[in-house]
Amino acid sequence: MLIYKTEAEVQQMKKAAMLVSTALTEVAKVLRPGMTTLQADALCAAVVKDHGAVPSFFHYRGYPHNICASVNDVVVHGFPNDTPLKDGDIVSIDMGVILDGWHGDHAYTFILGEVSPEILQLVRVTKESLYKGVEQAVVNNRVGDIAWAIQQHTEKQCGYGVVRELVGHGLGRSLHEDPQVPNYGKRGTLTKLKENLVLAIEPMINMGSKDVYTEEDGWTVRTRDGKPSVHFEHDVCVKKGQALLLSDYSIIEAAEKANPALNTSYY
């Protein structure tokens, strides 16, 4: 069932999405080699609590943490742990909040220190593909237009692996609502987009094969070939002519650029 939001509800959802952006900004300020993803988890939880919200991932279907922290070949749903991060790691932080009954849910991938030109390109192209998808989230387009735009930019042009098993989704009073939003597909197919449908668009792109597997913990998804994967996610409201971004990368990027431990040379 598709759930369309009122203008007032969209504004409430923007507040929830911006709280996620704020928490990710705090991570961007301090993330560095030697820090652990459990420390990032605690930081995000504190930011959410300080704003009178609750983390939506914690205990969701049994998930044991506040954020997902996916390092290098982990695609998504990585458990935060006490392993110190090191120079050359790429780290996706994905988190959700519930604020006044509404969900925000998005993700950002950070680069710690020096990495190869190939990884810089993977991060850049994946981030670009997210915006290619967002451009298609307008009234009278279809979900397949979003999917096609992401696949075209990453798989067709660059030969990357677009994960099939995991998709974006609708968002609202529930963390996962209809419709599903895959990152591959054909233009002009799937759900027709109408105004004030809110989507979490989230390309998950592998440097190598599209194939993935889930570890025994039931959550951690890794690339089958062990090559790196990158994940970006925005909360988006369908509008006429131009999609409305509810989340905000600009504040994350400003903090990222100010942190000498993080590599932003792919911009």
N, C-alpha and C positions, 0 to 999 in steps of 0.2 A: 504494500500500500504506500503510495506516495503522499507525503505530508508537506503541504505548502505552508509557509509561515506568513504571518501578518508583518507589516512594516515594523510594528513595535517589537514583535518577536525576533525579527532579524537584528534589530539593535541590541536586544538582550544577548543574542548569540554572538554578536560582535564583541561584547564585553567579555564573554567567556573565551572567545578566540584570542583576544588581546591579552588575557591573563596568561595563556600558554606562551604567547610571544614574549611577554615580560619575563616569564620564568626561563625561557630559552636564552634570553638576553643576559640574565644573571649567570647562566652557565658559560656563555660566550666570554664574559668578563674574566673568568677564573680558570677555564679549562687549560690544562698544560700537561706535559709529560710528568709522571710521578703522581698525578692525581688519580683517584679511582672512580669508576662509574658509580660505585655505592655512594661516594661523596656527592656526586652530581645528583643522584637520586634524593639524598637528604636535603640538598639545597633546593631542588624543585618542590619538594614536599613542604618546606618551610615557607617558600614564596606563596604557594597556593593557600596554606593555612592563614598566612598574614592577610590575605585578601578575602577571607571568609568563605572560601570555596573548599571543595574536597577533590582529591585526585580520582579520576574516573577509572584508571586502569587497576588500581589497588583492589584485589579480590575479584576483579571482573573475570568470571568463569574460572576462578581459582588462581588468577595471575598474582604472584606474591610481591610485586614491587610497585612503586609509584610511576616509574618511567620504563620505557624500553631503551636499552643502550646497546647498540649493535656495532661491533668493531670489525673492520676489515672485511672478512668473508661472511660475516653474519649479515643476512639481508634485513631481517626485522625480528622483533620480539626477543632480543637478547636480554638475558637477566643482568642487571647491574651486579658487579662483583668487586672483590678487593684486590684484583690484579692491577698494579700501577700501569697507567697508560704510558706509551713510549713514543719517542720521536718517529714520525713516519706512519703512525696510526691514522685511520679515518674512522670517525665516530658519528653514528647517527643517533640523535636523541629524539625520541618520539614520546609525546605525553598528551594526556587528556585531563580536563577538569570539568567539574560540574559547578556552575555558578548560578544561583537562583533557579535551579531546575534545568538549565540548558548546558549542553556540552560544547566544549571547544576541543579540538584534536588536530595537532599537526606536528611536523617533524622537520629537522634540519641536520645536515651532515657537515661536520667540522673536520678540518685537516690539521693535524699536529705536526708542525715542523716541515722538514723537507721530504718530498715524495717525488716519484718519477713523473715525467711529462704525461705519461699514459694515464696515471691516476688523476692528475690535474684536469685532463681532458674529460675523463669519465664524470668527475664531479661537475664540471662546467656544463657538459651536454645534458646530464640528468636534470640539473637545475633549469636549464633552458627549456627542456621538454615539459617541465611542470607548467611553465608560463604558456607554452604552445597549447597545452591542454586547457588551461584557464581561459585562453582567448576564445575557445569554442563553447564555453559554458554560457550561452546566450539563448534567449527565447527563440523557439522554433528549430533550433539545432537538436541533435540527438546525442545520447551518451556515446554512441559509436564515433561521432565526430571528435570527441575528446580523446577517445582511445586511439583512433587513427592518427591524430596529430602527435601524440606521444610516441607511438610505435614508429611512425615515419621518421621522426627526428633522431631516435636512438638506434633502432634496429636496422631500418632500411638505409639510413645515411652512414651510420658508424659501425654497424655490425655487432652491436652490443646485444646481450641477452635480456629480453623483456620477460620478467617473471609472470607466469600464467596463473599460478595457484593462489595468488594474493591480489586483492583489488581495492580500489577506493570505494566510497560508500556515501549514502545519505547520512545526514547528521541533524540532530534536534534534541528532543527530550530524551532520546535514546542515543547511545554511542554509535550504534550501527542501525541505520534505517535504509529503506529502499530509496534509490536503486543501487545496485552494484555498479562500480565504475572501473572497468578493466583498463589496462594500459596498452592494449592491443585490440585491433578490430577493424571493421569496415565503416567508412563514412555512410551516413544516412540510415544506420541501423540502431537497434535497441531503443530505450525509452526516449520519447520526445520531451524536450525541456520546456518547462513553463516557469513563469516568473515566481521568484521567492522559494524555489526549491534549493535547499542548502546541501552542498556536496563537500566531501573531503576528497580531494584529488591528490593521488600519491604515487608517482612513478617509483618503481623499485627496479633498478637497472643494474645488470651484472656486466663486468668487463668481458667475461667469457660466455659460456653457455647459459641459456635460460634455466637450466635444470637446477633444482634445489632439493633439499631434504630437511626434515625436522628431527632434531635431536631427541634423545630419550626423555628429556624433561617435558616433552609435549608442546613446547613453545618455540625454542630457538631454531630459526630457519637459517640454514647456511647454503652457500653455493656448492653444488656437487663437485665442481672442479677446483674449489679452493681459491678461486680468484676473487678480487674485491667486488663489493656491491655498494651502491649508493642509493639513498632514500631521501626524498624531499616531499613535503606535504603542506598544502594550503587548505584553509576553509574558505569556501567560495559560495556566494549567493547568485543564482541565475537571474539575470536582468535583461532588458531589451538593449541590444546594441553592444553593451560591454558588461562583463561580469563584475560583480562587486566582491573585492577581497575583504574578508572579515579578519583574517590574520595579517600580520605585518612583519615582513622580513627586514625592513629598513633599520629597525632598532637593533635587531640581532646583528646585522651586518656592520653597523657602526661600532658595536662592542667588539665584534670579531676583528675588525681592522685595527682597533686600539690595543688589542692583546698581542704582544710580540711572539707569543708561543703558537699562535694560529697562522696558518698559511692562507692568504687570500689572493695569491698571485694568479689564480684561475679567472678572476673577475674580468 
